[in-house]
Amino acid sequence: MRVIDIIRQAEANRAPRFTIELLPPLKGDGTQGVFSAIDTLVEYGPAYINVTFQREDEKLVEREDGLWERRVTRRRPGTVGISAAIMQRYGIEAVPHLICGGLSRYDIEDALIDMDFLGIENVLALRGDSRRTERRFAPHPDGHAYADGLVRQIAAMNEGEFVDGEVENCHKTHFCIGVAGYPEKHSEAPNLATDIDNLRRKIDAGAEYIVTQMCFDNQRIFEFIDRCRAAGITVPIVPGLKPFTTKAQLTVLPQTFHVDLPEELVAAVA
């Protein structure tokens, strides 16, 4: 079932729903850790399960001859595979994330073909972060610099248009495309107005719903929704929430995700 239909059904029934976001297993681990986490929550009826996509990173490895070489690796591969496994095991829709970073248009197309063959109908399209070795995000030479380009490619596949343009009468995919929104603006945007303009481009490219970055101030969520509506963005907006599990997150979350924590929340957790 497509996410947009899940959302519309919940709205029609006035029934609040929640979703889960999970990381794929670390390379070398099996699926049991992911399944154990889902097992504790499945009885509450999650509407769907998001599965993140971790981009590749570089590391220096010493060779046998004593020289060092640069290798590209991904610590958490398997986003598409674990998404399909979740759907098969639990009968719950999975939404794999797909990013621009480190991927060519052909890599993206191959991943989308795999998703389609596995019966995955939903995808969250993101630009992704820069590598730790990069000062600024650098797209793949044959990839997308921004998420709206990725959305446009997915939407084109829904119309049977593939990258090389040489294959005729192509199978049309049926992906429901979600994108990210930032109630406190993206860290690289100069202001919220510019960021909402960028969000509008993703919607115009074919996105059907928005999931916000985690936000701990509901007033900012309400204001963000109002500003989106004023900008002509009418698709559903799903707030991103994160429970606190450790006091250390009071420091880690703002540094990592560029979010503010209300004073009352900090005082309650501390």
N, C-alpha and C positions, 0 to 999 in steps of 0.2 A: 504494500500500500504506500502511496506517495505521501511524503510528509505534509504537503499542502492539504491533502484530503484528511489526514489525521487531525490537523489543526482546525479545519473547517467543521469537522464532525464534533470536536470538543467544544467549539464555539456554539454550534447549533444546540448541543445538549447542555450547555452551560456547566460543563464538567471540567474542572481544573485537571490538567495532566502534568506530569513531570517526565524529564528525560535524563539519561545518564551519559557522561562522557568518559571514555576509557582510553588508556594508552595501550598500544600493542605490546606483547611480551618482549622483554629484552632478547637480543639475539642469543640463542643457545637455550632459552627457556621454552617450556611447552605452553599449552593453553590453560593448564589447570589454575594458575593464579588468576587469570582473567575470569574463568568460569566461576571460581570461588567467590570473587567479588560480585558477580552478577547474581549468584545464588542467594546472597543475603538481601537482595533488593527486588528480585523478580516477583515475589508475592505481592508487592505493592503496585504492580502493573505499570512499569515504565512504558511510555508511548513509543519510544524508539531509543536506540543506543548509538551515540556518536563514537567514532573511533578515529583518534588523531593520526596524523601523518608526520613523522619526524624526518626532516630533510637530512641529506648526507653531510658528513663533516670530514675534515682532513686531519690526518695525524702523521707524524714522522716516525718511521720504523727503521731500526738499525738492521742492515743486511749482514749476511755472514761474512762478507768481505770488509766489514767495518764502516762502509759508507751508509749514508742515510737516504731514504727515499720517502717521498710523499705519497700516502695512500688515502683513497677516499673510501669511507665506510659509513654504514648506517646502523646505529645501535638498536633501533627498534623497527626492523622491517616487518612486513606481513600485514599491513593495514587492510588490504583487500581480502586476504585469506582469512583473517580472524573475523572480519565482518561477515563473510559467508558462513563461517563456522557458528557464529552467534545466531544467525537466522535459522540455520538448520537445527541447532540444539534447542533453542527457546521459542522459535516461531515469532520472534520480535523483529521488527524492521531495524536494520543497521544502516547507519549513515557514515560511510567512510569519508574522511577529509582528503582533499586532493590539493596540492600546492603548486605554485609556479616555480619556486626555488629549486634549482638543480635539475629541472626536467625540461626536455625539449618538447615541442608540440607532438612529435611522434611518440615519445615516452608517455605523454599524457593520453594520447589516443589509444595506445596499447593498454594502459591501465583501465580506461573506460570500456574498451572491448571486453576485458576480463570481467569487469563489474557487470556488464550487460549479460554476458554468458552465464554468470552465476546467479542471475535473477535479482541483482541489486538495482533498485530504482531511484535511489536518492544519493546525492553527493553534496558535500559542503565545499565550495570553491574558495580557496584562500591564496593570498600571495605567498605567505610563509615568511619566516624570519631570515635574516642574513646568517651566514656562517659565523662562527666565533672568530674566524680569522679575517672577516670582512668588516671594514668600517661602515660601509653602507651596503644595502641590498644590491646584488649584481645578478641580473637574470641570466639564464642560459642563453647563449648566442642565438639559438633557434627556439627560444621559449617566449614566455610572456613576462613583461615587466610589472604588470598590474593584474589584479584579480579580474577586472572587467574583461580582459582579453581571454582569460581562462573560461569565464562564464560564456563568452561568445563562442568559444570552440565547442563547449559542451552543448550549447543550444544549437549549433550547426549540425552536430551529430544527431540531435533529435530530429533534424530535417533531412537526414541521410547524406550530409556533406562531410567528407573526410578530408584530411590534411592535403594529400597529394592531388586530389581533384581528378584523378585518372580513372577511378572505379565508378562505373555507372550503376544506376538502380540499386543504390546501397540500402541496406537495412536501416531503418530509422530507430534510434534508441528512444527511451521514454523517461529520461532522467528528470527528477524534480531537483532543482538547483537552489541551494541555500548559500548565503554569504554572511560575512561578519559585519557588525556595526559597533560603533564605539561611543557610548554615552559620554565619555570623558575625552573624546577624540583620540585618533591614532597618534602614537607618540611622534610620528614624523610629520603630521599635519600641522600647519601653522596656527589653525584655529578650527573650532567645531563647524563653522559654516562651510569652510573648504572641505572638511572631511565628509560632511553630508552631501556636498556636490559629488564627491567621489563615490559615495554610496549610491547616489541616484544613477550614476553611470553603470554600476553593477546591475541595478534593477532594470534599467533600459536595455541592458545586454541580454537579459533573459532570466534573472534570478526571481524566484517565487516567494521567498521568505528570508527573514533576517534573524540571526542569532547574535545577541550582543556579547561583547567582552564582559567578563565578570564585573559586577558593579555592586557596591555595598551601601549605596545611598539611593533609596527608592525614588526620592524627589528628582534625582538626575535621570533616572529611567523615564519618569513621566515627562520631564522637560524634553528629553531626547525624542520620545515618541511624538510629542507635539510639534517639534521642529521638523521631524521627518514628514509628518502629515502636511505641514505648511509648505514643504518643498515639493509636494506632489507625490511622495512615496506612500503608497496605499497598501503594500503587501503586509502580511502579519509580521510582528516583531516579537521574538521570543527572548525574554530576559535571561541573561546568563548569571547563575548564582553559584557560589562556592562556600560550603561550610568550613569553618575554621576547625582544624584538628590539633594544631600546636601553637604555642605562643610565638614561636620563631616566624610564623607566617605573617605576623604584624610587620616584620621587616622585609621578609622575602617577597611577599606578594606585590607591594608597591614598587620595589626595585625591579622585579621581573616583568610585571604586566603594566606598569605605569598607571596604577589606579590609586585613588585616594581612599583613606579609611576614615569614617566619621569619628569624631572624638568620643562619642558615647560608646561606640563599638570597641574602640581601643581600650577604653577604661573597663568595659565589661570583660574583655578577654584577658587583659593584663592583671 
